[in-house]
Amino acid sequence: MSVKYVPEIEQPDAPPLETKLRRSGGWFTREWHRIKLALAGSDEELMLENKTQVSWLVYHDYHLLGIIDAGEYLVFRLHKRGSLNVRPSAEKEQVEYLMLPLGVQVRRVYIYRRRLNREIEVYDMRAA
């Protein structure tokens, strides 16, 4: 019966094996940030279109983003989480506010007026 073993080879000039921590701050990190920005850039855009004859104040998580006028189309760059709220800029309107929950899949939001029956028309907001 033969015994198999791996003989130890002595290497007199070989440096000792040692692991060193090396921080990645080179080309890969820079390229990764570019790729990340290129892929996620369009996810932060929210297109808002006002199809009504009323100007609206636009809020994201109760922070004022701006005013969207009648028939206007705006693009906002924001983190899509929380809620999007709009309320009429004129005090005479009977609408208090409209609210829509935001998610990453929401790309376009419409503010429009719809008729429930012959007498009742309401303002509404929907995501597309």
Backbone as ProteinMPNN parsed JSONL, in Angstrom:
{"seq_chain_A": "MSVKYVPEIEQPDAPPLETKLRRSGGWFTREWHRIKLALAGSDEELMLENKTQVSWLVYHDYHLLGIIDAGEYLVFRLHKRGSLNVRPSAEKEQVEYLMLPLGVQVRRVYIYRRRLNREIEVYDMRAA", "coords_chain_A": {"N_chain_A": [[0.843, -1.153, 0.0], [0.557, 2.147, -0.885], [1.466, 5.338, 0.332], [0.224, 8.48, -0.111], [1.295, 11.761, -0.257], [1.687, 15.309, -0.047], [4.597, 16.798, -0.731], [6.432, 19.172, 1.137], [7.634, 22.141, -0.166], [10.412, 24.046, -0.026], [10.881, 27.451, -0.361], [13.249, 29.647, -0.541], [13.483, 32.399, -1.268], [10.965, 33.42, -1.369], [8.382, 35.761, -0.549], [6.696, 36.208, 2.615], [3.352, 35.003, 2.976], [0.793, 37.282, 3.041], [-2.117, 39.03, 3.751], [-3.519, 42.032, 2.643], [-5.553, 44.813, 3.362], [-7.341, 46.474, 0.89], [-8.588, 49.325, -0.36], [-11.19, 50.054, -2.593], [-10.971, 52.49, -4.778], [-10.618, 53.12, -7.228], [-10.838, 52.897, -10.795], [-13.107, 51.242, -11.108], [-15.005, 51.966, -9.151], [-15.625, 54.59, -9.919], [-16.736, 54.102, -12.47], [-18.917, 52.534, -11.739], [-20.519, 54.357, -10.347], [-21.184, 56.05, -12.462], [-22.669, 54.297, -14.099], [-24.742, 53.669, -12.356], [-25.963, 56.18, -12.068], [-26.764, 56.606, -14.702], [-28.624, 54.571, -15.146], [-30.524, 54.953, -13.109], [-31.389, 57.501, -13.468], [-33.739, 58.249, -14.911], [-35.681, 57.263, -13.281], [-36.249, 59.03, -11.291], [-37.681, 61.08, -12.332], [-40.707, 62.815, -12.526], [-43.547, 63.342, -14.29], [-45.93, 65.796, -14.602], [-49.14, 66.685, -15.521], [-51.507, 69.15, -16.136], [-54.762, 69.102, -16.846], [-56.898, 70.745, -16.504], [-58.819, 73.798, -15.952], [-57.834, 75.198, -13.876], [-55.381, 76.575, -11.68], [-52.885, 74.886, -9.798], [-51.372, 74.224, -6.605], [-48.493, 72.388, -5.985], [-47.44, 69.749, -3.969], [-44.971, 67.727, -2.41], [-44.898, 65.273, -0.145], [-45.851, 67.209, 1.646], [-44.193, 69.383, 1.158], [-43.716, 72.283, -0.619], [-43.563, 72.221, -4.089], [-44.104, 73.747, -6.324], [-46.086, 75.73, -8.636], [-48.551, 74.668, -10.843], [-49.921, 75.683, -13.765], [-53.048, 76.189, -15.567], [-53.572, 73.793, -18.063], [-50.857, 73.218, -18.273], [-47.641, 71.539, -18.4], [-45.365, 69.881, -16.435], [-42.098, 68.799, -15.324], [-40.755, 67.093, -12.653], [-37.931, 66.397, -10.606], [-37.502, 64.054, -8.284], [-37.392, 61.986, -5.312], [-39.323, 59.219, -5.539], [-41.399, 58.569, -3.343], [-43.667, 58.387, -0.6], [-46.193, 60.863, -0.721], [-48.017, 62.674, -3.246], [-49.414, 65.778, -3.337], [-51.957, 68.024, -4.335], [-53.429, 71.252, -4.44], [-55.945, 73.703, -5.113], [-54.846, 76.892, -6.278], [-56.375, 79.151, -6.113], [-58.59, 80.612, -3.791], [-61.327, 80.428, -3.99], [-62.2, 78.0, -4.992], [-63.914, 74.89, -4.428], [-62.612, 72.606, -3.848], [-60.596, 70.889, -1.596], [-58.035, 69.414, -1.397], [-56.124, 67.184, -3.484], [-54.843, 63.887, -3.4], [-52.195, 61.567, -3.997], [-50.618, 58.471, -3.732], [-47.121, 57.867, -4.075], [-44.821, 55.887, -5.99], [-42.039, 53.962, -7.273], [-42.775, 53.041, -9.767], [-44.529, 54.943, -10.763], [-44.752, 57.256, -13.282], [-45.98, 59.293, -14.718], [-48.387, 61.792, -14.03], [-51.723, 62.844, -14.036], [-53.867, 65.622, -13.741], [-57.207, 66.08, -13.77], [-60.608, 66.785, -14.82], [-63.606, 65.212, -14.1], [-66.823, 63.821, -14.851], [-69.284, 62.725, -12.685], [-72.049, 62.294, -12.675], [-74.928, 63.807, -14.272], [-75.149, 66.216, -12.85], [-72.951, 66.432, -11.158], [-69.575, 67.238, -11.129], [-66.187, 66.455, -10.702], [-62.808, 67.075, -9.563], [-59.924, 65.185, -10.262], [-57.068, 63.034, -9.753], [-54.719, 61.056, -11.374], [-52.421, 58.321, -11.782], [-50.158, 57.307, -14.298]], "CA_chain_A": [[0.0, 0.0, 0.0], [1.378, 3.341, -0.987], [0.975, 6.505, 1.037], [0.411, 9.67, -0.933], [1.339, 13.007, 0.478], [2.242, 16.425, -0.785], [5.828, 17.212, -0.051], [6.6, 20.598, 1.346], [8.735, 22.677, -0.946], [10.941, 25.257, 0.593], [11.269, 28.512, -1.279], [13.982, 30.571, 0.322], [13.348, 33.802, -1.626], [9.549, 33.793, -1.464], [7.925, 36.606, 0.559], [5.648, 35.554, 3.413], [1.989, 35.27, 2.522], [0.142, 38.239, 3.915], [-3.255, 39.697, 3.112], [-3.619, 43.444, 2.98], [-6.8, 45.449, 2.977], [-7.155, 47.431, -0.183], [-9.83, 50.041, -0.625], [-11.449, 50.285, -4.007], [-11.256, 53.879, -5.077], [-10.091, 53.281, -8.571], [-11.706, 53.075, -11.958], [-14.375, 50.519, -11.001], [-15.935, 52.766, -8.353], [-16.087, 55.708, -10.742], [-17.621, 53.575, -13.513], [-20.149, 52.068, -11.104], [-21.344, 55.532, -10.089], [-21.724, 56.494, -13.745], [-23.704, 53.339, -14.513], [-25.861, 53.839, -11.442], [-26.646, 57.418, -12.424], [-27.377, 56.46, -16.017], [-29.791, 53.694, -15.045], [-31.528, 55.454, -12.179], [-31.711, 58.892, -13.74], [-35.114, 58.462, -15.335], [-36.6, 56.83, -12.222], [-36.542, 60.14, -10.4], [-38.468, 62.094, -13.016], [-42.156, 62.712, -12.421], [-44.177, 64.268, -15.228], [-47.235, 66.212, -14.102], [-49.884, 67.417, -16.543], [-52.749, 69.735, -15.657], [-55.74, 69.154, -17.94], [-58.042, 71.515, -16.024], [-58.74, 75.25, -16.136], [-57.498, 75.717, -12.544], [-53.979, 76.476, -11.272], [-52.753, 74.052, -8.599], [-50.126, 74.197, -5.841], [-48.039, 70.993, -5.962], [-46.675, 69.41, -2.767], [-44.466, 66.368, -2.245], [-44.794, 65.082, 1.312], [-46.191, 68.499, 2.251], [-43.211, 70.408, 0.809], [-44.168, 72.935, -1.841], [-42.703, 72.084, -5.261], [-44.352, 74.843, -7.239], [-47.449, 75.937, -9.126], [-48.804, 74.227, -12.21], [-51.025, 76.471, -14.297], [-54.029, 75.485, -16.392], [-53.054, 73.275, -19.319], [-49.395, 73.177, -18.261], [-46.966, 70.254, -18.277], [-44.11, 70.085, -15.708], [-41.317, 67.614, -14.964], [-40.077, 67.252, -11.366], [-36.968, 65.352, -10.249], [-37.636, 63.82, -6.849], [-37.454, 60.586, -4.889], [-40.748, 58.88, -5.6], [-41.939, 57.858, -2.182], [-44.566, 59.296, 0.108], [-47.41, 61.229, -1.437], [-48.062, 63.889, -4.034], [-50.647, 66.501, -3.029], [-52.206, 69.272, -5.054], [-54.621, 71.995, -4.013], [-56.114, 74.873, -5.983], [-54.183, 78.106, -5.796], [-57.428, 80.139, -5.842], [-59.343, 80.29, -2.581], [-62.756, 80.287, -4.261], [-62.527, 76.625, -5.379], [-64.459, 74.078, -3.347], [-61.756, 71.441, -3.661], [-59.581, 71.121, -0.574], [-56.792, 68.958, -2.0], [-56.11, 65.848, -4.067], [-53.652, 63.192, -2.931], [-51.853, 60.36, -4.737], [-49.385, 57.846, -3.215], [-46.076, 57.721, -5.093], [-43.941, 54.732, -5.993], [-41.056, 54.017, -8.35], [-43.431, 52.758, -11.041], [-45.301, 56.108, -11.207], [-43.949, 58.101, -14.15], [-46.765, 60.429, -15.209], [-49.579, 62.069, -13.233], [-52.662, 63.756, -14.689], [-54.937, 66.263, -12.971], [-58.268, 66.259, -14.748], [-61.962, 66.971, -14.298], [-64.487, 64.178, -14.638], [-68.24, 63.957, -14.523], [-69.849, 61.544, -12.039], [-73.381, 62.2, -13.294], [-75.255, 65.057, -14.97], [-75.002, 67.399, -12.004], [-71.733, 66.464, -10.345], [-68.255, 67.142, -11.74], [-65.148, 66.479, -9.669], [-61.414, 67.045, -9.986], [-59.293, 63.923, -9.869], [-55.669, 62.906, -10.116], [-54.404, 59.629, -11.592], [-51.053, 58.012, -12.207], [-50.055, 56.465, -15.502]], "C_chain_A": [[0.9, 1.23, 0.0], [0.694, 4.504, -0.268], [1.279, 7.726, 0.163], [0.371, 10.9, -0.045], [1.954, 14.075, -0.411], [3.498, 16.876, -0.063], [5.875, 18.731, 0.073], [7.827, 21.072, 0.589], [9.178, 23.965, -0.292], [11.356, 26.237, -0.491], [11.962, 29.601, -0.466], [13.74, 32.04, 0.0], [11.898, 34.273, -1.679], [9.153, 34.671, -0.282], [6.84, 35.878, 1.36], [4.261, 35.947, 2.896], [1.295, 36.177, 3.532], [-0.985, 38.92, 3.138], [-3.314, 41.137, 3.588], [-4.981, 43.956, 2.54], [-6.515, 46.489, 1.909], [-8.498, 48.059, -0.502], [-9.976, 50.28, -2.119], [-11.826, 51.739, -4.202], [-10.836, 54.183, -6.495], [-11.172, 53.405, -9.621], [-13.052, 52.393, -11.787], [-15.407, 51.323, -10.22], [-16.488, 53.927, -9.172], [-17.057, 55.224, -11.825], [-18.95, 53.119, -12.923], [-21.077, 53.239, -10.807], [-21.952, 56.077, -11.375], [-22.857, 55.598, -14.212], [-24.933, 53.513, -13.652], [-26.653, 55.103, -11.777], [-27.365, 57.287, -13.762], [-28.638, 55.613, -15.944], [-30.884, 54.287, -14.18], [-31.958, 56.872, -12.463], [-33.167, 59.114, -14.085], [-36.117, 58.04, -14.264], [-37.003, 57.976, -11.308], [-37.364, 61.237, -11.065], [-39.956, 61.8, -12.878], [-42.758, 63.78, -13.319], [-45.599, 64.552, -14.753], [-47.911, 67.072, -15.163], [-51.219, 67.864, -15.975], [-53.7, 69.889, -16.84], [-56.992, 69.929, -17.538], [-57.847, 72.989, -16.336], [-58.367, 75.951, -14.825], [-55.999, 75.582, -12.323], [-53.907, 75.732, -9.946], [-51.394, 74.269, -7.941], [-49.738, 72.734, -5.68], [-47.143, 70.787, -4.748], [-46.204, 67.963, -2.857], [-44.166, 66.181, -0.769], [-44.913, 66.414, 2.057], [-45.098, 69.554, 2.117], [-43.608, 70.979, -0.542], [-43.129, 72.788, -2.95], [-42.884, 73.242, -6.227], [-45.812, 74.929, -7.621], [-47.522, 75.428, -10.552], [-50.062, 74.934, -12.691], [-51.933, 75.613, -15.169], [-53.409, 75.063, -17.719], [-51.542, 73.125, -19.38], [-48.886, 71.762, -18.015], [-45.616, 70.501, -17.61], [-43.424, 68.751, -15.442], [-40.565, 67.937, -13.676], [-39.093, 66.105, -11.192], [-37.014, 65.206, -8.737], [-37.609, 62.33, -6.572], [-38.922, 60.215, -4.779], [-41.123, 57.962, -4.447], [-42.805, 58.858, -1.436], [-45.794, 59.599, -0.718], [-47.218, 62.533, -2.199], [-49.414, 64.529, -3.774], [-50.745, 67.728, -3.91], [-53.443, 69.921, -4.459], [-54.729, 73.225, -4.882], [-55.426, 76.097, -5.395], [-55.197, 79.209, -5.507], [-58.248, 79.683, -4.641], [-60.815, 80.0, -2.857], [-63.157, 78.861, -4.65], [-63.005, 75.83, -4.174], [-63.65, 72.813, -3.091], [-60.726, 71.763, -2.588], [-58.21, 70.696, -1.08], [-57.013, 67.569, -2.589], [-54.805, 65.193, -3.653], [-53.46, 61.907, -3.721], [-50.591, 59.762, -4.125], [-48.391, 57.628, -4.357], [-45.291, 56.44, -4.886], [-43.001, 54.856, -7.174], [-41.711, 53.822, -9.707], [-44.251, 53.932, -11.57], [-44.391, 57.022, -12.022], [-44.68, 59.383, -14.547], [-48.029, 60.552, -14.364], [-50.417, 63.101, -13.979], [-53.615, 64.327, -13.654], [-56.026, 66.588, -13.992], [-59.611, 66.426, -14.045], [-62.844, 65.904, -14.924], [-65.895, 64.352, -14.115], [-68.729, 62.636, -13.902], [-71.262, 61.265, -12.544], [-73.686, 63.553, -13.922], [-74.98, 66.3, -14.15], [-73.628, 67.531, -11.337], [-70.491, 66.27, -11.218], [-67.223, 67.278, -10.636], [-63.78, 66.568, -10.329], [-60.804, 65.759, -9.476], [-57.838, 63.935, -10.336], [-55.374, 61.416, -10.274], [-52.984, 59.482, -12.089], [-51.109, 57.108, -13.429], [-48.668, 55.89, -15.6]], "O_chain_A": [[1.857, 1.335, 0.768], [-0.532, 4.613, -0.279], [2.417, 7.965, -0.239], [-0.5, 11.038, 0.814], [2.644, 13.782, -1.387], [3.443, 17.29, 1.095], [5.404, 19.46, -0.801], [8.906, 20.489, 0.687], [8.372, 24.863, -0.046], [12.088, 25.89, -1.418], [11.305, 30.384, 0.22], [13.785, 32.869, 0.909], [11.643, 35.431, -2.009], [9.527, 34.385, 0.855], [6.144, 35.019, 0.818], [4.04, 37.07, 2.444], [1.223, 35.868, 4.722], [-0.799, 39.333, 1.993], [-3.177, 41.423, 4.778], [-5.492, 43.582, 1.485], [-5.574, 47.275, 2.013], [-9.439, 47.361, -0.878], [-9.027, 50.653, -2.809], [-12.918, 52.154, -3.813], [-10.715, 55.338, -6.902], [-12.257, 53.936, -9.379], [-14.058, 52.91, -12.273], [-16.577, 51.352, -10.602], [-17.685, 54.211, -9.123], [-18.081, 55.862, -12.07], [-19.997, 53.3, -13.544], [-22.289, 53.131, -10.993], [-23.102, 56.517, -11.383], [-23.891, 56.085, -14.67], [-26.054, 53.506, -14.161], [-27.884, 55.085, -11.767], [-28.468, 57.81, -13.925], [-29.623, 55.914, -16.618], [-32.065, 54.135, -14.494], [-32.818, 57.403, -11.76], [-33.776, 60.07, -13.604], [-37.285, 58.422, -14.332], [-38.016, 57.881, -10.615], [-37.706, 62.227, -10.418], [-40.401, 60.671, -13.09], [-42.513, 64.973, -13.135], [-46.377, 63.625, -14.53], [-47.342, 68.053, -15.643], [-51.967, 67.068, -15.408], [-53.469, 70.709, -17.729], [-58.038, 69.781, -18.17], [-56.833, 73.383, -16.913], [-58.564, 77.158, -14.685], [-55.402, 74.586, -12.73], [-54.757, 75.917, -9.074], [-50.389, 74.472, -8.623], [-50.568, 71.918, -5.278], [-46.205, 71.551, -4.521], [-46.935, 67.087, -3.318], [-43.292, 66.845, -0.211], [-44.152, 66.69, 2.985], [-45.077, 70.52, 2.88], [-43.813, 70.234, -1.501], [-41.971, 73.173, -2.787], [-41.929, 73.67, -6.876], [-46.668, 74.286, -7.014], [-46.652, 75.724, -11.372], [-51.132, 74.799, -12.097], [-51.622, 74.46, -15.467], [-52.796, 75.874, -18.413], [-50.998, 72.92, -20.465], [-49.601, 70.906, -17.493], [-44.797, 71.248, -18.145], [-44.075, 67.711, -15.347], [-39.831, 68.923, -13.606], [-39.379, 64.972, -11.58], [-36.619, 66.109, -8.0], [-37.78, 61.513, -7.477], [-39.672, 60.826, -4.018], [-41.153, 56.739, -4.582], [-42.67, 60.065, -1.638], [-46.372, 58.709, -1.342], [-46.383, 63.369, -1.853], [-50.451, 63.893, -3.968], [-49.745, 68.387, -4.196], [-54.378, 69.244, -4.031], [-53.714, 73.744, -5.347], [-55.423, 76.309, -4.182], [-54.905, 80.117, -4.728], [-58.558, 78.499, -4.503], [-61.483, 79.382, -2.027], [-64.346, 78.542, -4.64], [-62.565, 76.058, -3.047], [-63.986, 72.035, -2.199], [-60.056, 72.793, -2.658], [-57.31, 71.529, -1.184], [-57.964, 66.872, -2.236], [-53.774, 65.859, -3.563], [-54.429, 61.235, -4.075], [-49.584, 60.461, -4.003], [-48.775, 57.251, -5.464], [-45.119, 55.97, -3.761], [-43.15, 55.763, -7.993], [-41.247, 54.382, -10.7], [-44.637, 53.914, -12.739], [-43.378, 57.505, -11.517], [-44.06, 60.435, -14.694], [-48.662, 59.552, -14.024], [-49.899, 64.095, -14.486], [-54.112, 63.604, -12.791], [-55.776, 67.297, -14.967], [-59.726, 66.233, -12.835], [-62.829, 65.714, -16.14], [-66.119, 64.956, -13.066], [-68.606, 61.572, -14.509], [-71.616, 60.116, -12.808], [-72.779, 64.369, -14.088], [-74.612, 67.336, -14.704], [-73.206, 68.636, -10.994], [-70.368, 65.282, -11.943], [-67.362, 68.113, -9.742], [-63.605, 66.194, -11.489], [-61.131, 65.298, -8.382], [-57.441, 64.729, -11.189], [-55.733, 60.611, -9.414], [-52.421, 60.376, -12.721], [-51.994, 56.263, -13.563], [-48.37, 55.154, -16.54]]}, "name": "protein", "num_of_chains": 1, "seq": "MSVKYVPEIEQPDAPPLETKLRRSGGWFTREWHRIKLALAGSDEELMLENKTQVSWLVYHDYHLLGIIDAGEYLVFRLHKRGSLNVRPSAEKEQVEYLMLPLGVQVRRVYIYRRRLNREIEVYDMRAA"}
